[in-house]
Amino acid sequence: NRPAVFPVVAAVLGVALGPLLALPWWLWFAAAVGFLAMSAWRGARVGGVLLGLAGALCLGAWLAELHVDVEPPRIGVPVVFEAEVERVTPHGLAVNVTRVDEVPTRFRASLSLSGSALREGQRFRAMTKFHWVQPAANPGEWSRSAWAWRRGQLVTGSVVTVRVVTLSAAPAWRRWLAESHRSLIDTVRGLSDDEAATALLLTLAAGERAELGDAMEDTFSRSGLAHVLSVSGLHVAVLAFTLFALLRWLLTRKLWLRRVDPRALAAPLSLPLIWGYVVFTGLQSPAVRSGLMCSLLLCAHLSRRRSDPLNAIALAALVMLALDPSSLFELSVQLSFIAVLALVLLAPLLREALPIAPPSPATQTGWRLRLARWREAALQTFTSSLAVTLASGPLMALAFQRVSLAGLLSNVVTLPLSGLLTLVSASGAALHVVWSPLATP
């Protein structure tokens, strides 16, 4: 019933364990081809299934080894290198280095660089001294070095801005995105003197979390609402199904569409708007995961089939691993998948354990039924928050040395408000892109 789950679990194990064995990538690839060929020959029998899982594991290890198997540069001596900007962070750049001292190479580096106008996708040349990525200094602290090694990022460096030579411009869509973000930031700041409100709106509208101050980050974290401050799966799901419901309602108003299932038309019309929001907010990993799952669920209406949530989770994980195997070791990705698995598997069990019957139109009517439905919504929100807290608590404690239990109650009140704020912020950003005065209200 769920053909994607176990092959993806096998591929995830390959990504996690393959590089630890330090075998060459070509050996993993040959093993994967061999196992999959034997699986196809054996068919759907038990042996064929097990061989297929072994092939999926080897494929995951092959993908991971391609990232890990890189040639490190000379350490501690000045070198001239060429690189492409992969990501701009508040503290510098994450880059893909392609040439060192005119010698072709391939590895990732983290550069300390402030005040630069470089954007994602630009190529540049600069001089630096590379140093090894250092492990965490404090015992028990989450170590970024293991994650960096999995990405093929072995070194860090510091670059002086005036010595950076730009070799090519960023892609046109990235330049448009950066300009749209700058325009949105200037417009929002001009409308309000409230720094907290401005920062929250920009975070939900464009993923500009750097606008938030440490005080607001700490306040949301202590209240168990840190997920509100990042463009997470919750925000994308709220936007996706609100758009789907709105388009379905509009399509049902057309008499000439009465013989066509409006869901089959509303689903593909929703997808460009959903992915537009995911791209506009910076393609953050939890948003990409949610966008993939929402796309699978909505596209099920086209084939008149029901989408299984575990299959959707597995296929989303497969796409993310294929694009970047090291994303498995990003803390945000781990928390996102743990949270959605808890919502699918654990939350229904916790709700069933409560000795409160769900609302029933057969025994309740009028305001009693309405109150029962409101009570059920609050209970489901509480059990969902409890499930996510139980599942992600150990990882949160390991990474941040604290877990907030206030979210068990605060989420019951604030989740509907968070969904409303997401709709307001996303629609404001969309109208701003079309014509700024439309977004002013």
C-alpha positions in Angstrom: 0.0 0.0 0.0 3.0 2.3 0.6 5.6 1.4 -2.1 7.8 4.5 -1.5 8.3 4.1 2.2 10.8 1.3 2.6 13.0 2.1 -0.4 13.3 5.7 0.8 14.2 4.5 4.3 16.9 2.3 2.8 18.2 5.2 0.8 18.3 7.4 4.0 20.3 4.7 5.7 22.7 4.6 2.8 23.2 8.4 3.0 23.8 8.2 6.7 26.1 5.1 6.8 27.7 5.0 3.4 30.4 7.7 3.8 31.4 6.2 7.2 32.7 3.2 5.3 35.0 5.3 3.1 34.4 3.3 -0.1 34.8 5.0 -3.5 31.6 6.3 -5.1 32.0 4.1 -8.2 31.9 1.0 -6.0 28.6 2.0 -4.4 27.2 2.8 -7.9 28.2 -0.5 -9.3 26.7 -2.3 -6.3 23.5 -0.3 -6.7 23.2 -1.2 -10.4 23.9 -4.9 -9.7 21.4 -5.2 -6.9 18.6 -3.4 -8.8 19.2 -5.5 -11.9 18.9 -8.7 -9.8 15.8 -7.3 -8.1 14.2 -6.7 -11.5 15.1 -10.3 -12.5 13.7 -11.8 -9.3 10.4 -9.8 -9.6 8.0 -9.1 -6.7 9.1 -12.2 -4.7 10.7 -11.7 -1.3 14.2 -12.0 -2.6 13.6 -9.4 -5.3 12.2 -7.0 -2.8 15.2 -7.4 -0.5 17.6 -7.0 -3.4 15.7 -3.8 -4.4 16.1 -2.4 -0.8 19.8 -3.2 -0.9 20.1 -1.4 -4.3 18.3 1.7 -2.7 20.7 1.6 0.2 23.7 1.6 -2.2 22.2 4.4 -4.3 21.9 6.5 -1.1 25.5 5.8 -0.2 26.6 6.7 -3.8 24.8 10.0 -3.6 26.4 10.8 -0.2 29.9 9.7 -1.2 29.8 12.1 -4.2 29.5 15.0 -1.8 32.1 13.7 0.7 34.8 12.5 -1.7 36.5 15.9 -2.4 40.1 17.0 -2.6 41.0 19.5 0.2 43.1 22.6 -0.6 46.3 23.6 0.9 45.8 24.8 4.5 47.2 27.9 6.1 48.8 29.4 3.0 47.5 32.2 0.7 45.7 30.9 -2.3 43.7 32.4 -5.2 40.4 30.6 -5.8 37.3 30.8 -8.0 33.9 30.0 -6.6 30.2 30.2 -7.1 28.0 31.6 -4.3 25.7 28.9 -3.0 24.1 30.8 -0.2 24.4 34.3 1.4 24.2 34.2 5.2 24.1 37.0 7.8 27.8 36.2 8.6 29.2 35.5 5.2 29.0 33.2 2.2 28.6 29.5 1.6 30.4 28.8 -1.8 31.2 26.0 -4.2 35.0 26.3 -5.0 35.8 25.2 -8.6 39.5 26.3 -8.9 42.4 26.9 -6.6 45.6 28.5 -8.0 44.4 27.8 -11.5 44.0 24.1 -10.7 40.4 22.7 -11.1 39.0 21.3 -7.9 35.6 20.7 -6.2 34.7 21.4 -2.6 32.6 23.7 -0.5 33.8 26.4 1.8 32.3 28.9 4.4 33.7 32.4 3.9 33.6 35.3 6.4 32.8 38.3 4.2 30.8 41.4 5.3 29.5 44.3 3.2 29.6 42.4 -0.1 27.1 42.8 -2.9 27.5 39.2 -4.1 24.4 37.2 -4.6 23.5 33.5 -5.0 24.7 32.2 -8.4 27.5 34.7 -8.9 31.0 33.6 -9.7 33.9 35.4 -8.3 37.7 35.3 -7.6 39.4 36.1 -4.3 42.4 35.4 -2.1 42.3 33.7 1.3 43.9 31.3 3.7 41.8 28.2 4.2 41.5 26.5 7.6 39.9 23.3 8.7 36.3 23.4 10.0 36.6 23.0 13.7 34.3 20.8 15.8 32.1 22.1 18.6 34.1 23.5 21.5 31.6 22.7 24.3 30.8 19.0 25.3 27.3 18.0 24.2 26.9 20.9 21.8 25.5 20.2 18.4 28.5 20.0 16.1 28.3 21.8 12.7 31.6 20.1 11.6 29.9 16.7 10.9 27.2 18.4 8.9 29.8 20.4 7.0 31.9 17.3 6.2 28.8 15.6 4.9 28.3 18.5 2.4 31.9 18.4 1.2 32.6 21.6 3.2 36.0 21.0 4.8 37.4 24.5 5.2 36.6 28.1 6.2 38.3 31.3 5.2 38.2 35.1 5.5 38.0 37.3 2.5 38.5 41.1 2.2 35.7 42.7 0.2 37.9 45.0 -1.9 39.9 42.0 -3.1 36.9 40.2 -4.6 36.7 40.2 -8.4 33.3 39.3 -9.8 33.5 37.0 -12.8 29.8 36.7 -13.7 26.4 38.1 -12.7 23.8 36.2 -10.7 21.0 34.6 -12.7 18.2 37.0 -13.7 15.6 35.4 -11.5 17.9 35.8 -8.4 18.6 39.4 -9.2 14.8 40.0 -9.5 14.2 38.2 -6.2 16.9 40.2 -4.4 15.5 43.5 -5.8 11.9 42.5 -4.8 13.0 41.7 -1.3 14.8 45.0 -1.0 11.8 46.9 -2.3 9.5 45.0 0.1 11.7 45.7 3.1 11.9 49.5 2.3 8.1 49.6 1.8 7.2 47.8 5.0 9.7 49.9 7.0 8.1 53.0 5.6 4.6 52.0 6.7 5.3 51.3 10.4 7.7 52.4 13.2 7.1 49.2 15.1 10.2 47.2 14.6 8.7 44.0 16.0 5.7 44.1 13.7 7.9 45.0 10.7 10.3 42.1 11.4 7.4 39.6 11.8 5.7 40.6 8.6 9.0 40.4 6.6 9.7 37.0 8.1 6.4 35.6 7.1 6.2 37.4 3.7 9.8 36.9 2.4 11.7 34.7 4.8 13.8 37.7 6.0 14.5 36.3 9.4 17.6 38.4 9.7 15.3 41.3 10.4 14.3 39.8 13.8 16.2 40.8 16.9 17.6 38.4 19.5 15.0 39.5 22.0 12.1 38.5 19.8 13.8 35.2 18.9 14.2 34.4 22.6 10.6 35.4 23.4 9.1 33.2 20.7 11.4 30.3 21.7 10.5 30.5 25.4 6.8 30.6 24.5 7.1 27.4 22.3 6.3 29.4 19.1 9.7 29.4 17.4 8.2 27.7 14.4 6.1 30.8 13.7 9.3 32.7 12.9 10.4 30.5 10.1 8.7 29.7 6.8 7.8 26.2 7.9 5.6 23.5 6.6 2.7 25.0 8.6 2.8 28.2 6.6 3.0 26.5 3.2 0.2 24.1 4.1 -2.1 26.9 5.3 -1.4 28.9 2.1 -1.8 25.8 -0.2 -5.1 24.6 1.1 -6.6 28.1 1.4 -5.7 28.7 -2.2 -7.1 25.3 -3.2 -10.4 26.0 -1.3 -10.7 29.5 -2.8 -10.1 28.3 -6.3 -12.5 25.4 -5.9 -15.2 27.7 -4.6 -14.7 30.1 -7.5 -14.8 27.3 -10.1 -18.0 25.9 -8.7 -19.7 29.3 -9.4 -19.3 28.8 -13.1 -22.3 26.9 -14.6 -20.3 25.6 -17.5 -18.0 23.8 -15.1 -20.7 22.0 -13.2 -19.9 18.7 -15.0 -16.2 18.9 -14.2 -14.7 18.1 -10.8 -13.6 21.6 -9.6 -10.9 20.0 -7.5 -9.2 18.6 -10.6 -8.9 22.2 -12.0 -8.2 24.0 -8.7 -5.2 21.7 -7.8 -3.0 22.5 -10.8 -3.9 26.2 -10.6 -2.8 26.3 -7.0 0.6 24.8 -7.6 2.3 27.8 -9.3 1.2 30.1 -6.5 2.4 27.7 -3.8 5.8 27.3 -5.3 6.0 31.0 -6.0 5.7 31.5 -2.2 8.3 28.8 -1.5 10.8 30.4 -4.0 10.1 34.0 -2.8 10.8 33.0 0.8 14.2 31.6 -0.1 13.6 27.9 -0.7 14.0 27.0 2.9 14.1 23.2 3.5 11.0 22.8 5.6 9.0 24.9 3.1 10.3 22.8 0.2 9.3 19.6 2.1 5.8 20.9 2.7 5.6 22.2 -0.9 6.4 18.7 -2.3 3.9 17.0 0.0 1.2 19.5 -0.8 1.9 19.1 -4.5 1.5 15.3 -4.2 -1.7 15.7 -2.2 -3.2 18.2 -4.6 -2.2 16.3 -7.7 -4.0 13.2 -6.4 -7.2 15.0 -7.3 -6.1 14.9 -11.0 -5.9 11.1 -10.9 -9.0 10.7 -8.6 -6.8 8.8 -6.1 -6.3 9.4 -2.4 -2.8 10.5 -1.4 -1.2 8.6 1.5 0.6 10.8 3.9 3.5 8.4 4.6 4.0 7.9 0.8 4.0 11.7 0.4 6.6 12.1 3.2 8.8 9.4 1.6 8.6 10.9 -1.9 9.4 14.4 -0.5 12.4 12.9 1.3 13.5 11.2 -1.9 13.4 14.4 -3.9 15.4 16.3 -1.3 18.0 13.6 -0.9 18.4 13.4 -4.7 19.0 17.2 -4.9 21.2 17.4 -1.8 22.0 14.2 0.2 23.6 16.3 3.0 20.2 18.0 3.7 19.5 14.9 5.8 21.9 16.3 8.4 20.5 19.8 8.5 18.8 20.5 11.9 15.8 22.2 10.2 15.2 19.3 7.9 15.4 16.8 10.7 13.0 18.8 12.9 10.6 19.2 9.9 10.4 15.5 9.1 10.2 14.5 12.8 7.3 16.9 13.3 5.3 15.8 10.3 5.8 12.1 11.2 4.6 12.8 14.7 1.5 14.5 13.3 0.8 11.5 11.1 1.6 8.6 13.4 1.5 9.8 17.0 -1.1 12.6 17.2 -4.1 10.4 16.2 -3.1 7.9 18.9 -2.9 10.6 21.6 -6.3 11.9 20.5 -7.8 8.4 20.7 -6.4 8.1 24.2 -8.4 11.1 25.5 -11.7 10.0 27.1 -13.7 12.6 25.2 -16.0 11.6 22.3 -15.6 13.5 19.0 -18.6 15.6 17.8 -21.4 13.7 16.1 -24.1 15.2 14.0 -26.2 12.2 14.8 -26.5 13.1 18.5 -25.7 16.8 18.5 -27.3 19.7 16.7 -27.2 23.5 16.7 -25.0 25.3 19.1 -24.1 22.1 20.9 -22.6 20.6 17.7 -20.8 23.9 17.0 -19.3 24.0 20.5 -18.3 20.3 20.2 -16.5 21.0 17.0 -14.6 24.0 18.5 -13.7 21.7 21.4 -12.5 19.0 19.0 -10.3 21.5 17.1 -8.7 22.6 20.4 -8.1 19.0 21.4 -6.6 18.1 18.1 -4.3 21.1 18.2 -3.3 20.2 21.8 -2.6 16.5 20.9 -0.7 17.6 17.7 1.5 20.0 19.7 2.1 17.3 22.4 3.0 14.7 19.7 5.5 17.1 18.1 7.0 18.1 21.4 7.5 14.5 22.5 9.0 13.5 19.2 11.3 16.5 18.6 12.1 17.2 22.3 15.3 15.1 22.5 16.7 16.6 19.4 15.8 20.2 20.5 17.4 19.5 23.9 20.6 18.2 22.2 20.8 21.2 19.9 19.6 24.1 22.1 19.9 22.7 25.6 16.3 23.6 26.4 12.8 22.5 25.5 9.7 24.8 25.9 6.6 23.1 27.2 4.6 26.4 27.0 3.8 25.5 23.3 1.4 22.8 24.4 -1.1 25.6 25.4 0.2 28.5 23.4 -0.2 26.7 20.1 -3.9 26.0 20.8 -4.5 29.8 20.8 -1.9 31.0 18.3 -2.0 28.4 15.4 -5.2 29.9 13.9 -3.7 33.3 14.3 -0.5 32.2 12.7 -2.4 30.8 9.7 -4.2 34.1 9.3 -0.9 36.1 9.5 0.6 33.8 6.9 -2.2 34.5 4.5 -2.0 38.3 5.1 1.8 38.4 4.7 1.9 36.2 1.6 -0.9 38.0 -0.1 0.7 41.3 0.8 4.0 40.2 -0.8 2.2 38.9 -3.9 0.4 42.2 -4.3 3.6 44.2 -3.8 5.2 42.3 -6.6 2.3 43.1 -8.9 1.9 46.8 -7.8 3.1 48.2 -4.5 0.1 50.5 -3.7 -2.2 47.4 -3.8 -0.3 45.9 -0.9 -0.3 49.1 1.3 -3.5 48.3 3.3 
